[in-house]
Amino acid sequence: MADVMLMKEIEDTAGRLGIDLSLVDFDAIRLPPGENFGIISDDEEVLQEESLEFDSGFGNIIVVDNLPIVPPEKFEKLEGVVRKIFGQIGVIKDDGLWMPVDPTTKKTLGYCYIEYGTPQEAELAKEKTDGYKLDRAHIFTVNMFEDFDRLLKVPDEWAPPEINPYTPGENLQQWLTDEKARDQFVIRSGSDTEVFWNDARHLKPEPVYKRPYWTESFVQWSSLGTYLATIHRQGAAVWGGAGTFNRLMRFAHQQVKLIDFSPGEKYLVTYSSHEPNNPRDANRIVINIFDVRTGKVMRDFKGSPDDFATGGTGGVAGVSWPVFRWGGGKDDKYFARIGKNVISVYETETFSLIDKKSLKVENVMDFCWSPTDPIIALFVPELGGGNQPARVSLVQIPNKEELRQKNLFSVSDCKMYWQSNGDYLAVKVDRYTKTKKSTYTGFELLRIKERDIPIEVLELENKNDKIIAFAWEPKGHRFAVIHGDNPRPDISFYSMRSTHSSGRVSKLTTLKGKQANALFWSPAGRFIILAGLKGFNGQLEFYNVDELETMATAEHFMATDIEWDPTGRYVATAVTSVHEMENGFNIWSFNGKLLYRILKDHFFQFAWRPRPPSFLSPEQEEEIAKNLKKYTKKYEAEDQDVSMLLSEQDREKRRMLKDQWDKWLNEWKRLHEEEKLLRQKLRDGEASDEEEEYEAKEVEVEEILDVSEEVLSFDFEQ
């Protein structure tokens, strides 16, 4: 809103001065070095806010209270104990420990000040030692020294806060009301970030918003598409609005590297890693959880990479990302992280551990939430050299009740895949053969919504086949598997329902020898892209799983990314800057027709804007599907109008090309006529320009090519 008010002031001032702003090139304006004329940039504003916090210079000092009160003869012993406890966390400066003494009794006063080398070490010390139990009578209370300055500024008398008048906010979902039912996407190329409508009917994107240097690394849509987040040195920011993108909130977090929205986009998780002063020390990890609407830090977590790196599949600097995984569906009620022999589950009402303790699971390796229900699936590998089998367990939250457990033997590795509705869980299990020299793969398929959660085992016809990719059909009962050791692997489709029973898995078909190593289901199900990325150079096969037939085959050479739009109508393939050539993106229809292609130098990112779930019930959606012909008449008429418009535009383009040709031809004829006398002169008076009027004459021309002399000797005696 402040940006709007500033622009209105500029327009008013320009009006008084008689300046037409439409004629002003704002991008060409350059301020003198060191002068900003009172206009503060986004970064400067954040830097000023942060400098206010650290001007006092006491950010590296903590205050430790509830120390024992001791006489002078025990002073040195107490100081040694304090140094031993707090010196393990960071480097205490020389003369950086001070314990005040009562001048009358000469005894300590029960508290001390500790000065570390950096504010990060001081914050970590506060985090680790606040509540530390020295003995029964002495439990430490640790605070930052700067907090005292803030608390001293609290007035003695309470005054009611000022109530600002209500101003209605913008409709952040207005983009969903587009009359053409189009979707938006964001791209980054060079220094520019741009948002477009996907105007597939007109075979081109329609610009929405463009801003150079909008982010310093990447952009990310929130889970339901309401916000667009940007990354800066000082933290993250979210943007949104009705007609344009206004900054809605800032989240201060120095050197933020990664972000993650909760499924209901109520919370934003930010991550940073800071190098220590001492090279022998580990990096310091800082994770903040913000309320998206208020910008308030609801909970922060700090520690070393080892504190956050247990389990998972890698991330930044050895940390698995996201560190915290959200559960409970779109309500954002729970989030959890894996630790050594524990899974810590937090609830967002108080942002504390459920029942104030973690879920203890010996040697737990991985876990994942059901997409719709507060159920955790966890994997524990074999223990004791195989004496204790591996297992997969389902645990209900918040009561931590184990719903189902399956023991697994001779396990080499295990991966878990939830179906999008939480109806099924597939567990891919790699097992050792009897000789332990090789492995084979099978699947344990759990039917979560059925009584007692039955489990079915699925093995491929050739169980030694390597599993290259696995993917569930969204909102459906089918799944696809790429398997095989050949350069051209096979692709098999299965259903959790058989012809005669809904409780048995059945194979639908196997496609032999495909150039594919990745699977991309449409969000609406039914259609899938069998993609050959990397070594297969962007091979694409658009497949209809209902009819078990290929709709189209195509290629996007060197494609690095494939992403369906949220409705399943269109799909984007992109070549990002990991390749130096052919950077840009293609937009295809669901059945494999190339609609348009955009080339962009230094192309970094493409992302569709997510849509929130439909308000329609499954029954209402089914009713619409039954009466689809009634609704399609309107859109068919619109498509026909667009087709006629495109045809008219095509005809107009052809008319323009013909007019250009006629103009060029007439100009050539005019020049030809003007040069007639010159041509006649060059032809020795022949006036005709007609090619047919000529007489063929044969002319012999002799030409001496070379002359050489040679002396010959004759023998007259012979």
ABEGO torsion letter per residue (X at the ends): XAAAAAAAAAAAAAAAAGBBAAABBAAABBBBBGBAGGBBBAAAAAAAAAAAAAAAGAAABBBBBGBBBBBAAAAAAAAAAAAAAAAAABBBBBGABBBBBBAAAGBBAGBBBBBBABAAAAAAAAAAABGBBABAABBBBBBBAAAAAAAAABBABBBBBBBBBBBBBBBAAAAAABAAGBBBBBBBBEABBBBBBBBAAAGBBBBABBBBGABAABBBBBAAGABBBBBBAAEBBBBBEAABBBBABBBBBBGBABBBBBAAGABBBBBBBBBBABAABBBBBBBBBBBAAAGBBABBBBEBAAAAABEEAEBBGGBBOBABBBBGEAAGABBBBBBBGBBBBBBAAAGBBBGGBBBBBBGBABBBBBAABBBBBBBBBBBGGGABBBBBBBBBOAAGBBABBBBBBGBABBBBBBBAAGABBBBBBBBBBAAGABBBBBBBBBBAABBGGBBBBBBBABAABBBABBBBBBGBABBBBBBEABABBBBBBBBABBAABAABBBBABBBBGBBBABBBBBAAEGBBBBBBBEAAGGBBBBBBAAAGBBABBBBBBGBABBBBBAAGABBBBBBBAABABGBEBBBBBAAGBBABBBBBBGBABBBBBBBBBBABBAAAAAAAAAAAAAAAAAAAAAAAAAAAAAAAAAAAAAAAAAAAAAAAAAAAAAAAAAAAAAAAAAAGGBABABAABBBBBBBBBBBBABBBBBBBBBBAAX
